[in-house]
Amino acid sequence: MQRLLQQVLSATAHPFWNTHTVMLQLFGHLAVIYNGMLVSFTSLNSAAALHQQQLPHGVALSPPCILAGEDTEIQVSGANISAADCTIVIKGGGKHIKLSSARQSDSGCAAGSCACSKRQQQACPAVTAATGGVAAAQLETVRSMLHVPASSVGCQVLWVEMARGAFVAEPRPLLVVDDPELAQEVASLQQLEGSCLSPSQVDALLLDLGLVLSHIHSAAAAGSTAGSKRSSSSTGSSQPHQLSHA
């Protein structure tokens, strides 16, 4: 963060940084720049610090995989995410959208497969692991409908963030696929989050799956294009041969 600030505040930096009020966020580090001057710098590197400032954190996402072309309800759980000025932000492909969300007042097990009662959730390891150590008593849940149009790329990874004002919590990946059976299979990974797999491991697996599926789709598309060109070339070369016999 220090190197970033040195760069944007240097004499050779773009005039943009000298004429606007900007908040920079790098993980839990926040800096406010006003007319080329650093006026505020804060580090919020713990759940306790974020909770004290009533900022969203410990975000869990359900389901982790959805089917393109269908309306799907997504559920975001975490701490300090149900305030009126909190927004679900979806990023991907150079675009982002803000979703309106319906709030739930009751806390729920963000691990999805947990059968704990509300009293037991306070100590449930699946809850605390899936939401970055946030106690069940602090958990809030919001829901929203999401529709991702079917794409020619076959698979894509979107990023889901919980924003409050200019602050955004750590994003979680959302895999979008075009096969309903695959979507259901990948979504079942949520049952392992917090028990067998940590949230970071689930995120890494989703990103790897996204890369593999994109590669498979690209290879298949390239093979189809090459086959089409060969067919066209073969058809084109046979025509002069037929004409020569006419």
N, C-alpha and C positions, 0 to 999 in steps of 0.2 A: 504493500500500500504506500509506503514511504517513497519508493521509486516512482510509482504512478503519480503521486502528488508533485514530486520534483519535476516530472516531465510536463505536466499540464500547467504548472505555475512558473515555468522557466520563461526567460525573456523571449525565447524563440517559439514559444507555444502559439497556437492559433488564437486570433483575437476573440474567438468565441468564449474562451475561458476568462477573459478580462471584462466581459460585458454582460454576463448572465449570473443568476444564482443557480448553482448546480449542487446536487447531492450525489456523491460517489459512494457506491457500496461494493466492497470486496469481502464476500462471506460475512463475517460479523463485524467488519471494520466499516465505519461510516464517517464520511468527511463532507462538510458543507463549504463550498467556495462561493464567495460573493465578490464580484468585480475583480477577479484575479487574486483575491486574498483568502487564505484559510481562516475561517471564523469558528469552526467547530470540528473536533475529531473525537470519536468515541469508539471503543472496542467492546463489543457484546459477544464474547466467545463462550458463554455458558447459558444453559437453559434458565438458570436462576436470574441472570442478568436480563435476558430477553423477557422473561415473565414479569420482572419488576417494571420494565418499561411497557408492558402490555402489548408486546409485539408477537406476531405469529411465529410458532416454532414447533418442532416435533411432528411435522406433517406426515400423515400416512394417506395413501390413495387406494381406492377400491372402485372398480377392478383395475388391475395393472395392464390389461389388454382389452381392446374393444374391436368390434367389427366395423369396417368402413361401410358407409352408406346406410347405417341404421341409427335411429335415435337411442342413445344409451344414457342411463342415469349414472353419474359418477358421484362418489362420496369422498369427501375430504375430512379427515379427522386430525385434531391437533389442539394445541393450546392457544388461546387468544385469537381465534379465527372467526368468531360469530358476531363481532362488532358490526355496526351498520356500515362503517367505512372500509370493511374488509371485502376483497374481491378475489375471485378465482381467475387467474390469468393463464391462458393456454398459448404456448409459443411453439413455432415450428415452421420451416420453410420460408424463413424471413418475414413471417407475419405473426401477429398476436391478436387474440380476442379476449374480451372480458365477459365472463359469464355471470348472469344474475343467479343467486343461490337462495335456496330455502333453508332456514336455520332449524336446528333441532336443539331443544333445551336439555334433553337427556344425554348422558354420556353413554358411549357404547364401546364394545371391544373392537379396537381398530385392527386387530389381527384377523378378523373375519371368521376364523374357525373356532375361536375361543367360546366355550360354553359356560364361562364363569358367570356367577350372579353379580349384580352391581356391587355388593359388599366385597366379593372376592376379587373383583377387578382391580382394586387398589393395590393388591400384592401380586397380580397375575404377571408372570414374566413375559408372556406373549404380548401383553399390552405395552409394558414399559419398553420392551425391545423394539417393537414395531414403530413406536412413536418417539424414538430417541430418548427414552428415559422419562417421558412425561407421565406423571401419575394419573391414574384413571379419573381421579376427582377433578383434575384440571382439563380433561378432554372435552372438546366440543366437536360437533359434527355439522357439516353443511352439505347440501346436495344440489346438484344442478344437472340439467339435460344437456347432452353434447351430441352433435351430429357432425361427423367428419365425412365429406363426400368421398366416394370411391375415386382412386387415383391410378394413373397409368404406371406409377412406380411400384404398385403392388403392396408395399409396406412402408411405413414411416414411423419415426419416433417423435412424439411431441413432448413438451416439457410443461408440467403443471406446477404453477406457483401460487402461493397464497400471499396476497399483497395487502398491506395496510398503509395508506398514504403512499409515500415513495419507497417504503421498505418492503422487500420481498423475502419470504422465507426460502430456505434451501429447496430447489426444485426437485420434483420426482418425475421420472420418465413414464410415459404412457405409450405403449406399443399399439399401433393400428395395423390390422391385417385384413386381407380380403377373403379369408377362409373361416367359416363359422366354427368348424371343429378345432382348428388351430387356435382360434381366439378363446374358446372354452378351455382348451388344454393349458394354454399359457396363463389364463386367469386363475387357474387352480394353484399356481405358485404362491398365491396369497396365503394359502393355508399353512405354508412352511415359514412365512415371514414371522420372525419373533420367536420361533421355536428352533427350527433346523437352520434357518438362514437369517442373517442380519439384514436390515433394510439396504445397506450398501451393497451386499451380495446380490440381493434381488434386483437392484438397479443395474448392477454390472451385467447380470444375466440377461436382462431385458435389452440392454444396449448391444450386447453380443448377438442376441437373436435378431435384432433389427439389422445389424450389419450382414449377418449370414443370409437372411431372407432377401435383403436388397441385392446382394451378390447373386443369389440364385435367380432372382427375377431378371436382373440385368443380363446374365449369361443366357437365359432362355430367350430373352428378347433379341439379343445379338445373334443367336443361332437361327431364330425365325427370320430375321432380316437377311442373313447370309443365304439361307435356303431360298428365300424369295428372289434374291438377286441371281442365284445360280439358275433357277427355273426360268427367269426372264431372259437370261443370256442364252440358255439352251433353245428357247423358243425363237429368239431373234436370229440365231445362227442357222436354224432349219429353214427359215423362210426363203433366203436367197437360193438355197439348194433346190427347193421345190420350184421356184421361179425359173431356174436354169433348165428344167426339164419341160417347161410349158411350151 
